[in-house]
């Protein structure tokens, strides 16, 4: 979901995507992009230059779900305080 949001405006290189998704490891981002490419959500563009350049962009299929994903991300951001409070209350009850 976060990769779709990161790519919503334009194709990006791997490092640019990583910077937009705070806290994601290289391994997890690589796995996510490969799976999204396999699922037809991401297109991988390789440019043959002196140093190979690769960019990732959203496919039409991913573009079609972008409004839903964007709304879900906004909901998560608005609800993060309530979710954190719930986590803390749960954790207090779970401690013996």
Jmol script that loads the backbone (N, CA, C; Angstrom):
load data "model"
ATOM      1  N   UNK A   1       0.821  -1.184   0.000  1.00  0.00           N
ATOM      2  CA  UNK A   1       0.000   0.000   0.000  1.00  0.00           C
ATOM      3  C   UNK A   1       0.872   1.257   0.000  1.00  0.00           C
ATOM      4  N   UNK A   2       1.895   1.303   0.846  1.00  0.00           N
ATOM      5  CA  UNK A   2       2.742   2.486   0.913  1.00  0.00           C
ATOM      6  C   UNK A   2       3.530   2.695  -0.375  1.00  0.00           C
ATOM      7  N   UNK A   3       3.903   1.612  -1.025  1.00  0.00           N
ATOM      8  CA  UNK A   3       4.620   1.734  -2.299  1.00  0.00           C
ATOM      9  C   UNK A   3       3.711   2.337  -3.363  1.00  0.00           C
ATOM     10  N   UNK A   4       2.457   1.985  -3.364  1.00  0.00           N
ATOM     11  CA  UNK A   4       1.507   2.566  -4.323  1.00  0.00           C
ATOM     12  C   UNK A   4       1.389   4.065  -4.083  1.00  0.00           C
ATOM     13  N   UNK A   5       1.283   4.453  -2.828  1.00  0.00           N
ATOM     14  CA  UNK A   5       1.187   5.880  -2.504  1.00  0.00           C
ATOM     15  C   UNK A   5       2.472   6.600  -2.903  1.00  0.00           C
ATOM     16  N   UNK A   6       3.620   5.978  -2.653  1.00  0.00           N
ATOM     17  CA  UNK A   6       4.908   6.597  -2.995  1.00  0.00           C
ATOM     18  C   UNK A   6       5.036   6.831  -4.499  1.00  0.00           C
ATOM     19  N   UNK A   7       4.462   5.949  -5.291  1.00  0.00           N
ATOM     20  CA  UNK A   7       4.587   6.019  -6.752  1.00  0.00           C
ATOM     21  C   UNK A   7       3.428   6.743  -7.423  1.00  0.00           C
ATOM     22  N   UNK A   8       2.546   7.344  -6.659  1.00  0.00           N
ATOM     23  CA  UNK A   8       1.310   7.901  -7.231  1.00  0.00           C
ATOM     24  C   UNK A   8       1.535   9.033  -8.223  1.00  0.00           C
ATOM     25  N   UNK A   9       2.608   9.793  -8.074  1.00  0.00           N
ATOM     26  CA  UNK A   9       2.789  10.961  -8.941  1.00  0.00           C
ATOM     27  C   UNK A   9       3.666  10.701 -10.149  1.00  0.00           C
ATOM     28  N   UNK A  10       4.671   9.826  -9.989  1.00  0.00           N
ATOM     29  CA  UNK A  10       5.624   9.617 -11.079  1.00  0.00           C
ATOM     30  C   UNK A  10       6.441   8.361 -10.810  1.00  0.00           C
ATOM     31  N   UNK A  11       7.042   7.794 -11.849  1.00  0.00           N
ATOM     32  CA  UNK A  11       7.967   6.674 -11.637  1.00  0.00           C
ATOM     33  C   UNK A  11       9.177   7.150 -10.823  1.00  0.00           C
ATOM     34  N   UNK A  12       9.670   6.266  -9.978  1.00  0.00           N
ATOM     35  CA  UNK A  12      10.787   6.600  -9.097  1.00  0.00           C
ATOM     36  C   UNK A  12      11.834   5.506  -9.111  1.00  0.00           C
ATOM     37  N   UNK A  13      13.042   5.892  -8.781  1.00  0.00           N
ATOM     38  CA  UNK A  13      14.114   4.923  -8.590  1.00  0.00           C
ATOM     39  C   UNK A  13      13.969   4.307  -7.201  1.00  0.00           C
ATOM     40  N   UNK A  14      14.625   3.180  -7.005  1.00  0.00           N
ATOM     41  CA  UNK A  14      14.522   2.421  -5.754  1.00  0.00           C
ATOM     42  C   UNK A  14      14.814   3.301  -4.541  1.00  0.00           C
ATOM     43  N   UNK A  15      15.919   4.023  -4.577  1.00  0.00           N
ATOM     44  CA  UNK A  15      16.308   4.850  -3.438  1.00  0.00           C
ATOM     45  C   UNK A  15      15.293   5.932  -3.119  1.00  0.00           C
ATOM     46  N   UNK A  16      14.663   6.477  -4.150  1.00  0.00           N
ATOM     47  CA  UNK A  16      13.632   7.498  -3.935  1.00  0.00           C
ATOM     48  C   UNK A  16      12.400   6.905  -3.257  1.00  0.00           C
ATOM     49  N   UNK A  17      12.042   5.698  -3.667  1.00  0.00           N
ATOM     50  CA  UNK A  17      10.904   5.015  -3.026  1.00  0.00           C
ATOM     51  C   UNK A  17      11.229   4.748  -1.567  1.00  0.00           C
ATOM     52  N   UNK A  18      12.431   4.250  -1.309  1.00  0.00           N
ATOM     53  CA  UNK A  18      12.854   3.933   0.064  1.00  0.00           C
ATOM     54  C   UNK A  18      12.787   5.173   0.953  1.00  0.00           C
ATOM     55  N   UNK A  19      13.200   6.314   0.434  1.00  0.00           N
ATOM     56  CA  UNK A  19      13.159   7.545   1.233  1.00  0.00           C
ATOM     57  C   UNK A  19      11.726   7.989   1.533  1.00  0.00           C
ATOM     58  N   UNK A  20      10.800   7.668   0.660  1.00  0.00           N
ATOM     59  CA  UNK A  20       9.400   8.055   0.889  1.00  0.00           C
ATOM     60  C   UNK A  20       8.677   7.119   1.852  1.00  0.00           C
ATOM     61  N   UNK A  21       9.210   5.909   2.016  1.00  0.00           N
ATOM     62  CA  UNK A  21       8.595   4.945   2.934  1.00  0.00           C
ATOM     63  C   UNK A  21       9.537   4.792   4.116  1.00  0.00           C
ATOM     64  N   UNK A  22       9.327   5.574   5.133  1.00  0.00           N
ATOM     65  CA  UNK A  22      10.230   5.595   6.280  1.00  0.00           C
ATOM     66  C   UNK A  22      10.235   4.255   7.007  1.00  0.00           C
ATOM     67  N   UNK A  23      11.440   3.759   7.275  1.00  0.00           N
ATOM     68  CA  UNK A  23      11.593   2.552   8.068  1.00  0.00           C
ATOM     69  C   UNK A  23      11.577   1.251   7.293  1.00  0.00           C
ATOM     70  N   UNK A  24      11.400   1.287   5.985  1.00  0.00           N
ATOM     71  CA  UNK A  24      11.382   0.039   5.208  1.00  0.00           C
ATOM     72  C   UNK A  24      12.822  -0.377   4.908  1.00  0.00           C
ATOM     73  N   UNK A  25      13.086  -1.662   5.037  1.00  0.00           N
ATOM     74  CA  UNK A  25      14.416  -2.175   4.723  1.00  0.00           C
ATOM     75  C   UNK A  25      14.543  -2.390   3.216  1.00  0.00           C
ATOM     76  N   UNK A  26      15.785  -2.430   2.744  1.00  0.00           N
ATOM     77  CA  UNK A  26      16.019  -2.701   1.324  1.00  0.00           C
ATOM     78  C   UNK A  26      15.422  -4.044   0.923  1.00  0.00           C
ATOM     79  N   UNK A  27      15.605  -5.039   1.791  1.00  0.00           N
ATOM     80  CA  UNK A  27      15.109  -6.384   1.490  1.00  0.00           C
ATOM     81  C   UNK A  27      13.585  -6.392   1.355  1.00  0.00           C
ATOM     82  N   UNK A  28      12.904  -5.754   2.291  1.00  0.00           N
ATOM     83  CA  UNK A  28      11.441  -5.748   2.250  1.00  0.00           C
ATOM     84  C   UNK A  28      10.930  -4.961   1.052  1.00  0.00           C
ATOM     85  N   UNK A  29      11.573  -3.840   0.743  1.00  0.00           N
ATOM     86  CA  UNK A  29      11.138  -3.057  -0.408  1.00  0.00           C
ATOM     87  C   UNK A  29      11.370  -3.825  -1.708  1.00  0.00           C
ATOM     88  N   UNK A  30      12.505  -4.503  -1.815  1.00  0.00           N
ATOM     89  CA  UNK A  30      12.783  -5.317  -3.000  1.00  0.00           C
ATOM     90  C   UNK A  30      11.724  -6.396  -3.167  1.00  0.00           C
ATOM     91  N   UNK A  31      11.413  -7.106  -2.087  1.00  0.00           N
ATOM     92  CA  UNK A  31      10.399  -8.158  -2.144  1.00  0.00           C
ATOM     93  C   UNK A  31       9.032  -7.589  -2.527  1.00  0.00           C
ATOM     94  N   UNK A  32       8.700  -6.442  -1.959  1.00  0.00           N
ATOM     95  CA  UNK A  32       7.408  -5.820  -2.236  1.00  0.00           C
ATOM     96  C   UNK A  32       7.305  -5.404  -3.696  1.00  0.00           C
ATOM     97  N   UNK A  33       8.340  -4.754  -4.214  1.00  0.00           N
ATOM     98  CA  UNK A  33       8.308  -4.312  -5.610  1.00  0.00           C
ATOM     99  C   UNK A  33       8.255  -5.494  -6.571  1.00  0.00           C
ATOM    100  N   UNK A  34       8.988  -6.551  -6.265  1.00  0.00           N
ATOM    101  CA  UNK A  34       8.941  -7.750  -7.126  1.00  0.00           C
ATOM    102  C   UNK A  34       7.550  -8.375  -7.133  1.00  0.00           C
ATOM    103  N   UNK A  35       6.943  -8.471  -5.955  1.00  0.00           N
ATOM    104  CA  UNK A  35       5.608  -9.058  -5.873  1.00  0.00           C
ATOM    105  C   UNK A  35       4.587  -8.171  -6.579  1.00  0.00           C
ATOM    106  N   UNK A  36       4.725  -6.866  -6.425  1.00  0.00           N
ATOM    107  CA  UNK A  36       3.810  -5.949  -7.098  1.00  0.00           C
ATOM    108  C   UNK A  36       3.984  -6.015  -8.612  1.00  0.00           C
ATOM    109  N   UNK A  37       5.223  -6.187  -9.057  1.00  0.00           N
ATOM    110  CA  UNK A  37       5.464  -6.349 -10.495  1.00  0.00           C
ATOM    111  C   UNK A  37       4.822  -7.646 -10.987  1.00  0.00           C
ATOM    112  N   UNK A  38       4.994  -8.691 -10.225  1.00  0.00           N
ATOM    113  CA  UNK A  38       4.406  -9.998 -10.568  1.00  0.00           C
ATOM    114  C   UNK A  38       2.878  -9.913 -10.639  1.00  0.00           C
ATOM    115  N   UNK A  39       2.290  -9.132  -9.712  1.00  0.00           N
ATOM    116  CA  UNK A  39       0.833  -8.986  -9.658  1.00  0.00           C
ATOM    117  C   UNK A  39       0.287  -8.012 -10.706  1.00  0.00           C
ATOM    118  N   UNK A  40       1.186  -7.356 -11.420  1.00  0.00           N
ATOM    119  CA  UNK A  40       0.748  -6.415 -12.442  1.00  0.00           C
ATOM    120  C   UNK A  40       0.424  -5.034 -11.910  1.00  0.00           C
ATOM    121  N   UNK A  41       0.905  -4.715 -10.710  1.00  0.00           N
ATOM    122  CA  UNK A  41       0.634  -3.406 -10.117  1.00  0.00           C
ATOM    123  C   UNK A  41       1.727  -2.386 -10.398  1.00  0.00           C
ATOM    124  N   UNK A  42       2.940  -2.887 -10.634  1.00  0.00           N
ATOM    125  CA  UNK A  42       4.096  -2.014 -10.853  1.00  0.00           C
ATOM    126  C   UNK A  42       4.756  -2.405 -12.157  1.00  0.00           C
ATOM    127  N   UNK A  43       5.208  -1.402 -12.858  1.00  0.00           N
ATOM    128  CA  UNK A  43       6.007  -1.627 -14.062  1.00  0.00           C
ATOM    129  C   UNK A  43       7.437  -1.216 -13.750  1.00  0.00           C
ATOM    130  N   UNK A  44       8.355  -2.056 -14.188  1.00  0.00           N
ATOM    131  CA  UNK A  44       9.781  -1.801 -13.979  1.00  0.00           C
ATOM    132  C   UNK A  44      10.369  -1.348 -15.307  1.00  0.00           C
ATOM    133  N   UNK A  45      10.984  -0.177 -15.278  1.00  0.00           N
ATOM    134  CA  UNK A  45      11.585   0.394 -16.483  1.00  0.00           C
ATOM    135  C   UNK A  45      13.097   0.400 -16.308  1.00  0.00           C
ATOM    136  N   UNK A  46      13.804  -0.347 -17.150  1.00  0.00           N
ATOM    137  CA  UNK A  46      15.271  -0.397 -17.114  1.00  0.00           C
ATOM    138  C   UNK A  46      15.802   0.386 -18.306  1.00  0.00           C
ATOM    139  N   UNK A  47      16.667   1.343 -18.020  1.00  0.00           N
ATOM    140  CA  UNK A  47      17.253   2.187 -19.055  1.00  0.00           C
ATOM    141  C   UNK A  47      18.704   1.775 -19.236  1.00  0.00           C
ATOM    142  N   UNK A  48      19.076   1.516 -20.457  1.00  0.00           N
ATOM    143  CA  UNK A  48      20.438   1.081 -20.765  1.00  0.00           C
ATOM    144  C   UNK A  48      21.318   2.315 -20.969  1.00  0.00           C
ATOM    145  N   UNK A  49      22.032   2.651 -19.930  1.00  0.00           N
ATOM    146  CA  UNK A  49      22.946   3.785 -19.965  1.00  0.00           C
ATOM    147  C   UNK A  49      24.281   3.316 -19.413  1.00  0.00           C
ATOM    148  N   UNK A  50      25.216   4.237 -19.241  1.00  0.00           N
ATOM    149  CA  UNK A  50      26.507   3.844 -18.665  1.00  0.00           C
ATOM    150  C   UNK A  50      26.307   3.077 -17.363  1.00  0.00           C
ATOM    151  N   UNK A  51      25.568   3.677 -16.488  1.00  0.00           N
ATOM    152  CA  UNK A  51      25.161   2.965 -15.278  1.00  0.00           C
ATOM    153  C   UNK A  51      23.688   2.631 -15.464  1.00  0.00           C
ATOM    154  N   UNK A  52      23.377   1.363 -15.310  1.00  0.00           N
ATOM    155  CA  UNK A  52      21.982   0.969 -15.522  1.00  0.00           C
ATOM    156  C   UNK A  52      21.080   1.712 -14.550  1.00  0.00           C
ATOM    157  N   UNK A  53      20.010   2.260 -15.080  1.00  0.00           N
ATOM    158  CA  UNK A  53      19.045   2.993 -14.271  1.00  0.00           C
ATOM    159  C   UNK A  53      17.713   2.255 -14.336  1.00  0.00           C
ATOM    160  N   UNK A  54      17.115   2.040 -13.186  1.00  0.00           N
ATOM    161  CA  UNK A  54      15.832   1.353 -13.112  1.00  0.00           C
ATOM    162  C   UNK A  54      14.847   2.247 -12.375  1.00  0.00           C
ATOM    163  N   UNK A  55      13.666   2.372 -12.930  1.00  0.00           N
ATOM    164  CA  UNK A  55      12.593   3.106 -12.275  1.00  0.00           C
ATOM    165  C   UNK A  55      11.371   2.201 -12.168  1.00  0.00           C
ATOM    166  N   UNK A  56      10.543   2.502 -11.195  1.00  0.00           N
ATOM    167  CA  UNK A  56       9.305   1.775 -10.979  1.00  0.00           C
ATOM    168  C   UNK A  56       8.149   2.759 -11.093  1.00  0.00           C
ATOM    169  N   UNK A  57       7.106   2.333 -11.782  1.00  0.00           N
ATOM    170  CA  UNK A  57       5.916   3.163 -11.934  1.00  0.00           C
ATOM    171  C   UNK A  57       4.663   2.320 -11.780  1.00  0.00           C
ATOM    172  N   UNK A  58       3.567   2.974 -11.514  1.00  0.00           N
ATOM    173  CA  UNK A  58       2.305   2.261 -11.333  1.00  0.00           C
ATOM    174  C   UNK A  58       1.721   1.853 -12.680  1.00  0.00           C
ATOM    175  N   UNK A  59       1.172   0.671 -12.709  1.00  0.00           N
ATOM    176  CA  UNK A  59       0.452   0.191 -13.891  1.00  0.00           C
ATOM    177  C   UNK A  59      -0.958   0.782 -13.873  1.00  0.00           C
ATOM    178  N   UNK A  60      -1.683   0.662 -14.970  1.00  0.00           N
ATOM    179  CA  UNK A  60      -3.089   1.107 -14.973  1.00  0.00           C
ATOM    180  C   UNK A  60      -3.918   0.410 -13.885  1.00  0.00           C
ATOM    181  N   UNK A  61      -3.619  -0.851 -13.604  1.00  0.00           N
ATOM    182  CA  UNK A  61      -4.346  -1.566 -12.553  1.00  0.00           C
ATOM    183  C   UNK A  61      -4.136  -0.890 -11.199  1.00  0.00           C
ATOM    184  N   UNK A  62      -2.904  -0.546 -10.883  1.00  0.00           N
ATOM    185  CA  UNK A  62      -2.619   0.135  -9.612  1.00  0.00           C
ATOM    186  C   UNK A  62      -3.223   1.535  -9.595  1.00  0.00           C
ATOM    187  N   UNK A  63      -3.209   2.206 -10.733  1.00  0.00           N
ATOM    188  CA  UNK A  63      -3.820   3.535 -10.811  1.00  0.00           C
ATOM    189  C   UNK A  63      -5.307   3.464 -10.460  1.00  0.00           C
ATOM    190  N   UNK A  64      -5.944   2.361 -10.841  1.00  0.00           N
ATOM    191  CA  UNK A  64      -7.379   2.233 -10.582  1.00  0.00           C
ATOM    192  C   UNK A  64      -7.699   2.083  -9.097  1.00  0.00           C
ATOM    193  N   UNK A  65      -6.778   1.579  -8.324  1.00  0.00           N
ATOM    194  CA  UNK A  65      -7.013   1.404  -6.886  1.00  0.00           C
ATOM    195  C   UNK A  65      -6.427   2.557  -6.063  1.00  0.00           C
ATOM    196  N   UNK A  66      -5.705   3.444  -6.701  1.00  0.00           N
ATOM    197  CA  UNK A  66      -5.036   4.539  -5.997  1.00  0.00           C
ATOM    198  C   UNK A  66      -5.970   5.381  -5.126  1.00  0.00           C
ATOM    199  N   UNK A  67      -7.156   5.761  -5.589  1.00  0.00           N
ATOM    200  CA  UNK A  67      -8.032   6.554  -4.705  1.00  0.00           C
ATOM    201  C   UNK A  67      -8.396   5.827  -3.412  1.00  0.00           C
ATOM    202  N   UNK A  68      -8.606   4.535  -3.494  1.00  0.00           N
ATOM    203  CA  UNK A  68      -8.953   3.745  -2.304  1.00  0.00           C
ATOM    204  C   UNK A  68      -7.754   3.657  -1.364  1.00  0.00           C
ATOM    205  N   UNK A  69      -6.587   3.392  -1.907  1.00  0.00           N
ATOM    206  CA  UNK A  69      -5.373   3.274  -1.103  1.00  0.00           C
ATOM    207  C   UNK A  69      -5.045   4.615  -0.444  1.00  0.00           C
ATOM    208  N   UNK A  70      -5.210   5.701  -1.175  1.00  0.00           N
ATOM    209  CA  UNK A  70      -4.943   7.028  -0.626  1.00  0.00           C
ATOM    210  C   UNK A  70      -5.883   7.330   0.535  1.00  0.00           C
ATOM    211  N   UNK A  71      -7.146   7.008   0.379  1.00  0.00           N
ATOM    212  CA  UNK A  71      -8.117   7.232   1.456  1.00  0.00           C
ATOM    213  C   UNK A  71      -7.785   6.371   2.675  1.00  0.00           C
ATOM    214  N   UNK A  72      -7.393   5.122   2.451  1.00  0.00           N
ATOM    215  CA  UNK A  72      -7.016   4.245   3.559  1.00  0.00           C
ATOM    216  C   UNK A  72      -5.796   4.785   4.297  1.00  0.00           C
ATOM    217  N   UNK A  73      -4.819   5.297   3.572  1.00  0.00           N
ATOM    218  CA  UNK A  73      -3.638   5.891   4.192  1.00  0.00           C
ATOM    219  C   UNK A  73      -4.034   7.102   5.037  1.00  0.00           C
ATOM    220  N   UNK A  74      -4.906   7.946   4.500  1.00  0.00           N
ATOM    221  CA  UNK A  74      -5.355   9.120   5.244  1.00  0.00           C
ATOM    222  C   UNK A  74      -6.114   8.718   6.506  1.00  0.00           C
ATOM    223  N   UNK A  75      -6.934   7.681   6.407  1.00  0.00           N
ATOM    224  CA  UNK A  75      -7.652   7.180   7.583  1.00  0.00           C
ATOM    225  C   UNK A  75      -6.660   6.706   8.641  1.00  0.00           C
ATOM    226  N   UNK A  76      -5.635   5.957   8.215  1.00  0.00           N
ATOM    227  CA  UNK A  76      -4.634   5.451   9.155  1.00  0.00           C
ATOM    228  C   UNK A  76      -3.910   6.600   9.848  1.00  0.00           C
ATOM    229  N   UNK A  77      -3.582   7.644   9.088  1.00  0.00           N
ATOM    230  CA  UNK A  77      -2.918   8.804   9.681  1.00  0.00           C
ATOM    231  C   UNK A  77      -3.831   9.505  10.685  1.00  0.00           C
ATOM    232  N   UNK A  78      -5.107   9.669  10.340  1.00  0.00           N
ATOM    233  CA  UNK A  78      -6.060  10.318  11.256  1.00  0.00           C
ATOM    234  C   UNK A  78      -6.296   9.479  12.501  1.00  0.00           C
ATOM    235  N   UNK A  79      -6.240   8.173  12.371  1.00  0.00           N
ATOM    236  CA  UNK A  79      -6.577   7.260  13.466  1.00  0.00           C
ATOM    237  C   UNK A  79      -5.371   6.805  14.272  1.00  0.00           C
ATOM    238  N   UNK A  80      -4.185   7.216  13.900  1.00  0.00           N
ATOM    239  CA  UNK A  80      -2.978   6.685  14.550  1.00  0.00           C
ATOM    240  C   UNK A  80      -2.967   6.929  16.058  1.00  0.00           C
ATOM    241  N   UNK A  81      -3.457   8.080  16.512  1.00  0.00           N
ATOM    242  CA  UNK A  81      -3.499   8.359  17.950  1.00  0.00           C
ATOM    243  C   UNK A  81      -4.417   7.399  18.692  1.00  0.00           C
ATOM    244  N   UNK A  82      -5.586   7.150  18.125  1.00  0.00           N
ATOM    245  CA  UNK A  82      -6.525   6.217  18.752  1.00  0.00           C
ATOM    246  C   UNK A  82      -5.984   4.793  18.744  1.00  0.00           C
ATOM    247  N   UNK A  83      -5.338   4.421  17.662  1.00  0.00           N
ATOM    248  CA  UNK A  83      -4.760   3.072  17.573  1.00  0.00           C
ATOM    249  C   UNK A  83      -3.648   2.918  18.600  1.00  0.00           C
ATOM    250  N   UNK A  84      -2.805   3.925  18.736  1.00  0.00           N
ATOM    251  CA  UNK A  84      -1.718   3.866  19.721  1.00  0.00           C
ATOM    252  C   UNK A  84      -2.276   3.796  21.142  1.00  0.00           C
ATOM    253  N   UNK A  85      -3.307   4.559  21.443  1.00  0.00           N
ATOM    254  CA  UNK A  85      -3.944   4.506  22.766  1.00  0.00           C
ATOM    255  C   UNK A  85      -4.508   3.117  23.042  1.00  0.00           C
ATOM    256  N   UNK A  86      -5.136   2.536  22.046  1.00  0.00           N
ATOM    257  CA  UNK A  86      -5.678   1.189  22.194  1.00  0.00           C
ATOM    258  C   UNK A  86      -4.568   0.172  22.434  1.00  0.00           C
ATOM    259  N   UNK A  87      -3.455   0.316  21.702  1.00  0.00           N
ATOM    260  CA  UNK A  87      -2.312  -0.579  21.913  1.00  0.00           C
ATOM    261  C   UNK A  87      -1.790  -0.487  23.336  1.00  0.00           C
ATOM    262  N   UNK A  88      -1.658   0.739  23.831  1.00  0.00           N
ATOM    263  CA  UNK A  88      -1.146   0.937  25.177  1.00  0.00           C
ATOM    264  C   UNK A  88      -2.082   0.360  26.227  1.00  0.00           C
ATOM    265  N   UNK A  89      -3.390   0.566  26.063  1.00  0.00           N
ATOM    266  CA  UNK A  89      -4.373   0.019  27.010  1.00  0.00           C
ATOM    267  C   UNK A  89      -4.332  -1.512  26.991  1.00  0.00           C
ATOM    268  N   UNK A  90      -4.235  -2.087  25.818  1.00  0.00           N
ATOM    269  CA  UNK A  90      -4.163  -3.538  25.694  1.00  0.00           C
ATOM    270  C   UNK A  90      -2.912  -4.069  26.373  1.00  0.00           C
ATOM    271  N   UNK A  91      -1.777  -3.408  26.105  1.00  0.00           N
ATOM    272  CA  UNK A  91      -0.508  -3.852  26.689  1.00  0.00           C
ATOM    273  C   UNK A  91      -0.519  -3.752  28.209  1.00  0.00           C
ATOM    274  N   UNK A  92      -1.176  -2.734  28.771  1.00  0.00           N
ATOM    275  CA  UNK A  92      -1.259  -2.600  30.239  1.00  0.00           C
ATOM    276  C   UNK A  92      -2.057  -3.759  30.833  1.00  0.00           C
ATOM    277  N   UNK A  93      -3.127  -4.175  30.151  1.00  0.00           N
ATOM    278  CA  UNK A  93      -3.938  -5.287  30.646  1.00  0.00           C
ATOM    279  C   UNK A  93      -3.205  -6.620  30.508  1.00  0.00           C
ATOM    280  N   UNK A  94      -2.326  -6.721  29.551  1.00  0.00           N
ATOM    281  CA  UNK A  94      -1.642  -7.989  29.259  1.00  0.00           C
ATOM    282  C   UNK A  94      -0.446  -8.241  30.163  1.00  0.00           C
ATOM    283  N   UNK A  95       0.042  -7.219  30.842  1.00  0.00           N
ATOM    284  CA  UNK A  95       1.220  -7.387  31.712  1.00  0.00           C
ATOM    285  C   UNK A  95       0.770  -8.003  33.030  1.00  0.00           C
ATOM    286  N   UNK A  96       1.406  -9.139  33.420  1.00  0.00           N
ATOM    287  CA  UNK A  96       0.993  -9.788  34.688  1.00  0.00           C
ATOM    288  C   UNK A  96       1.400  -9.003  35.903  1.00  0.00           C
TER     289      UNK A  96
END
end "model"
wireframe off; spacefill off
backbone 0.3
color backbone group
